[in-house]
Amino acid sequence: MIRSIIEARRKRILAMSLTLFGLVAVTAMVVSYALEARSHWYVLTFAVACAAASVYAILIRSWPFAAVEGIWCVIAVRRWLRVRRRPTRVGL
């Protein structure tokens, strides 16, 4: 009896932690995407957030979402490699 209660609580905590991880990853994606024009570092942040969202999708076994986020991560890294060589625009 006690063992099943502890196991149920552990599963709830794990599910809540996983949901929080996904929320943080997607929020970071949105914020960094909105700020990309300010600095090339936001492009890199977007790439890292896409990778985190892909990991989240793998953990919840959402394979299409994981694939799309992985592709976005590769695109963002390529953009960061291209954009980091340009001077940042001031005043945006």
C-alpha positions in Angstrom: 0.0 0.0 0.0 2.6 2.5 1.1 4.9 1.4 -1.7 2.2 2.0 -4.4 1.6 5.5 -3.0 5.3 6.4 -3.1 5.6 5.0 -6.6 2.5 7.1 -7.8 4.0 10.2 -6.2 7.4 9.5 -7.9 5.7 9.2 -11.3 3.8 12.4 -10.8 6.9 14.3 -9.8 8.7 12.9 -12.8 5.9 13.9 -15.2 5.7 17.4 -13.7 9.5 17.8 -14.0 9.4 16.6 -17.6 6.6 19.0 -18.4 8.5 21.9 -16.8 11.6 21.0 -18.9 9.5 21.2 -22.1 8.0 24.5 -21.0 11.4 26.0 -20.3 12.8 24.7 -23.7 9.9 26.1 -25.7 9.8 29.4 -23.9 13.5 29.8 -24.5 12.9 29.1 -28.2 10.2 31.8 -28.4 12.2 34.5 -26.5 15.5 33.9 -28.3 13.7 33.8 -31.7 12.1 37.2 -30.9 15.5 38.7 -29.9 17.6 37.2 -32.8 18.0 40.5 -34.6 19.8 42.0 -31.6 22.8 39.6 -31.4 24.1 36.5 -32.9 24.1 35.0 -29.4 20.3 34.8 -29.5 20.6 32.7 -32.7 22.9 30.3 -30.8 20.5 30.4 -27.8 17.7 29.5 -30.2 19.8 26.5 -31.5 20.4 25.2 -27.9 16.7 25.7 -27.1 15.7 23.7 -30.2 18.1 20.9 -29.1 16.5 20.9 -25.6 13.0 20.8 -27.2 14.2 17.8 -29.3 15.4 16.0 -26.2 12.1 16.7 -24.5 10.2 15.3 -27.5 12.4 12.2 -27.4 11.7 11.7 -23.7 7.9 11.9 -24.3 8.3 9.7 -27.4 7.0 12.3 -29.9 9.2 11.3 -32.8 7.9 13.8 -35.4 8.3 16.7 -33.0 11.8 15.4 -32.1 12.8 15.3 -35.8 11.4 18.8 -36.6 13.2 20.3 -33.6 16.4 18.6 -34.5 16.2 20.0 -38.0 15.5 23.5 -36.6 18.6 23.1 -34.3 20.8 22.3 -37.4 19.3 25.2 -39.3 19.9 27.6 -36.3 23.5 26.4 -35.9 24.2 27.0 -39.6 22.6 30.5 -39.3 24.7 31.3 -36.2 27.9 30.3 -38.0 27.0 32.6 -40.9 25.7 35.5 -38.8 28.4 35.6 -36.1 30.9 36.9 -38.6 28.8 40.0 -39.3 28.9 43.0 -36.9 25.8 43.3 -34.7 23.2 46.0 -35.6 22.7 48.6 -33.0 19.4 50.2 -32.3 17.0 47.3 -32.9 
